[in-house]
Each structure stands twice: as structure tokens, then as C-alpha cells.
Amino acid sequence: MPRRYLRVLFLYNGISVLTANLIVPLYSVYVQQLHGSMAAISVSWMVLFASTTLFSVLLTVMPLTVSKETLLLAGYIVRAVAWASFIFVGSIATILMLQVLLGLGEALGSPAFDAMFAERMDPKNRIGEYARWKFVSNIMTAIGVGVGGVIVATFGFPMLFGLMSFLAIVCFLGMFLQNRSPSLPQALPFALEYVPEYVMEDRED
């Protein structure tokens, strides 16, 4: 079961990686459309990373009473709300506030994923396990970077942010159902069956 769960974790966090990278190469264009300067673009990125760091530090000093699974789900939901809110942005100040919200989502979700991954990896092949995740992550990054431009060119930024919010909700629902139904009667989408065996092999625990 831990191996099967790891496949699910890779699938949904892979979708989350794809989602985040839909906007990355286009972010400067988006900010400039709001009459933002190069300095505003740099500051907004700084705010994202600074807020992620701050919230991560807070997590290290605060006694946590919730599970890793709950933190992962919370990260997906916070990011879904943030991406949807970008549809209605009208100023650089609003972008900065949403970057703080995205920083919170990142600080909640990323450490939770790392901890859940570490618990279920094969202790005899840790490098192989990390390599498999990097394979999934890099493929999803490439897809996101490529597809994002096509979506914006065809439908515009509101459609892109709506899709990003939807995908974050898909990740939330997928992991929520998986946690409630670990035997996978209906929580695991059929697409998981097409994850290549060399990416994630089923082995005895």
C-alpha cells in the first residue's frame, strides 16, 4: 500500500507542479499588462519567496496539531483560492497580497509533500526514489511551461488562472478522497494506471 500511495502522491503533486509552471514564463507579461514596471515584477517575486520563507519558519516553531495530509490539502486549497483571485486583480498591490497567499500555500504544501514522500520511499534506493520524482516533476514543468503560453494566446489570462484554480482543486479532491479511501475503490483516476513502470515500480514493502 505505501508504494501505491506514493504513486498517487506523485500524480497529484505532479499536477500541482504543472499548474504552478503554467504562469511562470508569462508572469512578466501579465504584470506589465497591469502597467507594472520591471521593479514591480522583481518585488512581486521577492514577496512570494520571502512570504514562503516566513511561513515556513513559523511552521518550524509552532506546535503542529494537524497531520501532514491536512497540511498538504490546505496548501492545495490556499493556492486554488489565490489563482482564482488573480482573475480579478486590478493593481500591483493586489498582486503582492496574492503572492503572500501563494507563499502560505507553498509553505503548507511543500514540506508536507516532502515528509509524506520521505516516509514512503524505499530506504534501500533513496537516490532512485528522488530521481523518479524529479522525472515526474521535470516532465510536468515542461508541459506547464509549454501549454501556458498556448492557453494565454488563445483564451487570455483569466482562462489560464481559472484552469490553474481548477487543477488545484482537482489535487485537493484527489488526495482528500485517497486519504478517506486508502483502498482506492474510486479515488484513483484511471490515468494513474499509465504511469510508466520505470517511473514508479510496485515493489514489496
N, C-alpha and C positions, 0 to 999 in steps of 0.2 A: 503493500500500500504506500509506503513512503516514496518509492520510485514513481508510482502512478501520480501521486500528489505533486511531485516535483515537475512532472510533465505539465500539469495544469498550471502550476505556478509560473513556469516558463512561458506558457501560451499567453496568459493574461498580462503578465508583466512585459512580455514582448509587444503585445498590442499597446500597452502604455508607452513604451519606448517609441513605437511608431507614431503614436499620437503626438507626443512632445516634439518630434522632429518634423512634423508637417509644417510647422510655422518657422522653424529655426532659420532657414536660408532666406525667408521672406520678411522676417521681423523688421529689418531696417526699412524696407519699402512701406510696411504698414505704419510705422511710426512717422515716417516722412509724409505720408498722406494726411496725417493729423498736424502737419506743419511743425513737426518736431525736428530739432537740429541734430547734428552728429553727437553733440554733447548729451542731448536728451537720450539718444539711443544707448550711449555708453553708461549713463547714470541708471537707466532702467535695468540694464543687465547687472550692474553693480548692486542695485537694490534686491534683485532676485537672489543673487548668491549670498549677499550679506544677511538677508532675512532667513534663507535656508540655514546658514551657519548659526544664526542666533537661536532659531527654534531647535536646531539640533543640540546646541549646548544646553538649552533648557530641559530637553529630554534626558540629558545625562545627569542632571542634578535633581530632577523632580522624581519622587517615588511613583512608579507607574503601577496602576491598579487594573489596567486593561491588558488584554492579550495582544500578542504580535499580530494575530489575524485581524483584530479590531482596528489596530493602528493602520494596517495595510488598507483596509476598507475605507477608513476615514480619509486616508490620503487620496484614494480614487475619487471620493465624493467631493472633497475640497477642490480638487483640480477640475472636476466636472463643472462645479459652480463658477470657478474662475474663468474657464474657457467660454462658458455661455455668457458670462458678463462682458467679455471682450466685444461681443456683438454690439453692445450699447455704449461703448466708450466714445467720449466726445472731447477728451482733453488728455494731455500728457500726465497731469496729476492723477487722473483716474487709472491710467496705465500703471503708474508707480504703486498705487494701492493694490491693484490686482497682482502685480509682481510679488508683493508681500504675501498675498493669499496663496499664490503658487509656491512661494517659498515654504509656507506652512505645510502645504500638501506634500511637497518633496521631503521635508523633514520628517513627516509622519510615515510616509510610504516607503521610502528607500531603505532606511535602517531595518524596518520590519521585513521587507523582502530579503535583505541580506541575512538576517537572523534565521528566517524560515528556510532559506536556501542552505545555510551552513548546517542546520540541524539534519537535513535530509540527504546531504551529499555523501558519496562513497568515501569513507576515510582512507581507503587504500588508493584512491585515484583522484585526489583533490584538484590537481592541475587539469586533468581531463574534464572534470565536472565544470570548472571555471571556463575552460576552453569551449565546452558545449554552450554555456550561457553566452559567452562572447560571440559565438557563431550566430545564435538567435538574435542577440542584441544588435550586432552589426548589420545583419540582413534587414531587420526591421527599421534600423536607422536609414539605410539606403533607400528602402521603399518609401519611407515617410518623406525624406528629402525630395525624392523624385515626384511623388504623387501630389505633394502640397502645391507645387507650382502649377500643375495642370488644373487643380481644383480652383485656385485663385484666378487663373487666366480665364477659366470657363464660367465660373459662378460668382467669384468675388470672395472677399474676406469673411462676410457674415456666414456664408455657407461653410467655409472652412472651419470657423470657430464652432458652428453648430455641430459639425461632424466630430470635431475633437471632443466636445462635451458628451456627445452620444457614445463615443468609443470609451470614454472614461466610465460612463455608466455601465456599459457592457462589461468592463473589467470588474466593476463593483458587483454587479449581479452574478457574474460567473464565479467569482471567489466566494461570494456570500452563499450561493447555492451549494458550492463544493463543500464549504465548511459545515453546512447544515446536513449535507447528504454525502458523506465521505465514500459511500459505496458506489457513487456515480451512476445512479439509475437514470438521471436525466440532466444532471448538472453539466456534464462534459459534452461540448459540442462535437459533432461528427468530424469537424476539421482536425481535431487532435489526433485522430487515427492516421493522418497523413504526415505527422511529424516524422522525418526520416529516422531510421533506426540508428544511423551513425551520429545523430544529434543527441538522442536520448534513448539509450537502450534499457530495456527491462531486465533487471538482474535480481537475483535473490538478495535479500537484505542481510 
